[in-house]
Amino acid sequence: MSLAPDEVRNIAHLARLAIGDEDVPAHADNLSRILELVDQMQQVDTKGVEPMAHPLEGGQRLRPDEVIEEDQREAFQKLAPQTEVGLYLVPKVIE
């Protein structure tokens, strides 16, 4: 698929890119080659191929979902200058 200069200018406009007239042919060639590669990749038969999250066979090491710290909320709130119903009270910053 070959892109015309007007198409390249339109793509550049949509992408909010400034491209000089002297650079349009080079960009048209590069974009055309990218589109040809995409077309070539779409022609590959992928039926029966299972999607992969990662190309390497590796499992995610997860830790057990267990509580490992004790609740220290009361101890921390005793240190706070003001609390109410389990919340920290702070002075108003924005009027």
C-alpha positions as CSV (number, residue, x, y, z in Angstrom):
1,M,0.0,0.0,0.0
2,S,1.5,3.3,-1.1
3,L,0.5,6.5,0.6
4,A,0.0,9.7,-1.4
5,P,1.6,13.0,-0.2
6,D,-1.9,14.4,0.6
7,E,-2.6,11.4,2.8
8,V,0.7,11.9,4.7
9,R,-0.1,15.6,5.2
10,N,-3.6,14.6,6.5
11,I,-2.1,12.0,8.9
12,A,0.4,14.6,10.1
13,H,-2.4,17.1,10.6
14,L,-4.4,14.6,12.6
15,A,-1.3,13.8,14.7
16,R,-0.7,17.5,15.1
17,L,2.8,17.2,13.6
18,A,4.5,19.8,11.4
19,I,6.1,18.2,8.4
20,G,7.9,20.2,5.8
21,D,7.1,19.6,2.1
22,E,10.6,18.3,1.5
23,D,10.1,15.6,4.2
24,V,6.7,14.3,2.9
25,P,8.1,11.7,0.4
26,A,10.4,10.2,3.0
27,H,7.5,9.9,5.5
28,A,5.2,8.5,2.8
29,D,7.8,5.8,2.1
30,N,8.3,4.9,5.8
31,L,4.6,4.8,6.5
32,S,3.9,2.7,3.4
33,R,6.5,0.2,4.5
34,I,5.0,0.0,8.0
35,L,1.5,-0.6,6.5
36,E,2.9,-3.3,4.2
37,L,4.5,-5.0,7.2
38,V,1.1,-4.9,9.1
39,D,-0.6,-6.3,6.0
40,Q,2.0,-9.1,5.8
41,M,1.5,-9.9,9.5
42,Q,-2.3,-10.0,9.1
43,Q,-2.0,-12.7,6.5
44,V,-0.4,-15.1,8.9
45,D,-2.7,-17.9,10.0
46,T,-3.1,-17.7,13.8
47,K,-6.0,-20.1,14.2
48,G,-5.3,-22.4,17.2
49,V,-2.6,-20.1,18.6
50,E,-3.3,-19.3,22.2
51,P,-2.7,-15.7,23.2
52,M,0.2,-15.1,25.6
53,A,0.7,-12.5,28.2
54,H,4.4,-12.8,27.8
55,P,6.6,-14.5,25.2
56,L,8.6,-16.4,27.8
57,E,7.1,-19.2,29.8
58,G,7.2,-17.8,33.3
59,G,4.7,-17.7,36.1
60,Q,3.9,-14.8,38.4
61,R,5.3,-15.4,41.9
62,L,2.6,-14.3,44.2
63,R,2.7,-14.2,48.0
64,P,-0.1,-15.6,50.0
65,D,-2.8,-13.0,50.8
66,E,-2.4,-13.0,54.6
67,V,-2.5,-10.2,57.2
68,I,1.1,-10.0,58.6
69,E,0.8,-6.8,60.6
70,E,-1.3,-6.1,63.6
71,D,-3.8,-3.2,63.7
72,Q,-2.1,-0.2,65.3
73,R,-4.8,2.3,64.5
74,E,-5.6,3.2,68.1
75,A,-1.9,3.6,69.0
76,F,-1.4,6.0,66.0
77,Q,-4.5,8.0,66.7
78,K,-3.4,8.5,70.3
79,L,-0.4,10.4,68.9
80,A,-2.5,12.6,66.6
81,P,-3.5,16.1,67.9
82,Q,-7.2,15.7,67.0
83,T,-9.3,12.7,65.9
84,E,-13.0,12.1,65.6
85,V,-14.8,8.8,64.8
86,G,-11.5,7.2,63.8
87,L,-10.6,10.0,61.4
88,Y,-7.7,12.5,61.6
89,L,-8.8,16.1,61.9
90,V,-6.7,18.7,60.1
91,P,-7.0,22.5,59.8
92,K,-8.8,23.9,56.8
93,V,-6.3,24.8,54.0
94,I,-8.4,26.2,51.2
95,E,-11.1,28.8,51.9
